[in-house]
Amino acid sequence: MLVDQCRRALAAAKLPGSALELEITESVFLHPGEVPSQLLTALKNEGVRIAIDDFGTGFSSLAYLLNLSFDTLKIDRTFVSDIDNDPAKEGIMKGILTIANSLGVTCVAEGIESSSQLHCLQRLGCSHYQGYYFQAATAMDQLLPLIDKKFRV
């Protein structure tokens, strides 16, 4: 069972549950029963954080936001691309951020590729980002030296 696997991995690494965040794509919620609410509750009881990935692309109801316990919404790149030139995308992003703030969850804007996209998102109040603008996808064996170089004290 997933909860037991998470518990064992956290214990082996000597980490608290809060050190782990599992991402579940929004499209999974289109298929009731694939991720039962009992599973999410059990993970949350272990302290594990839950992120909904690709938010906004699954055509699912906003009602599930009320019924699920999650910590992070990862807003799909569809809403980030050209946000600096498209008032409709800016409006949708503003709405998503407002909903997330009212629910007390973190938003992560995915797919940032330019400084103008970043500045637009910052102006809207988004504070967490990811994308090629910051760093291209990197193989694990190349990642640790990169982190060491960027964050050396």
C-alpha positions, 0 to 999 in steps of 0.5 A: 500500500502506498501509505506503508511505502511512504512511511517506510521510505520516510523512516529509512531516510529519518525524515518527517512526513512533511518532507514528502510531497506527492503530486497527483495529476488533476486528470486522475480526479476525473476518474472517481475511485482512482485516488480514494479520499481515504488514501489522501486522508491516510497520507495527510495523517502521516504528514505527507503533503499533497500537490495537485499537478497540471491544475486547470487542464482536467475539466474537472469540477471546482467542487473537488477542491472543497472535498480534498485535502491538499497543500499545493496547486501546480498551475499548468503551463497552459495558463502561463504561456503568453500570460504576459500578452493575453489578458484572458490568461492573466484573468484566469491566473488571478482567479486561480490564485484568489481561490488558492489563497482563500483555501490556504494552499500554495500555488506553483506556476509551471512552465515559466520561460521568460522574465516577462512571464515571471514579472506578470505572475509576481504582480498577480501575487504568485510566489512559487514557480518552476520552468526552463527560465530558472533551470532546464530539466537536469539528469540526477547525476548532474543535479547534485553538483549544480545544487552545490554550486548554486547554494554553496555557503 
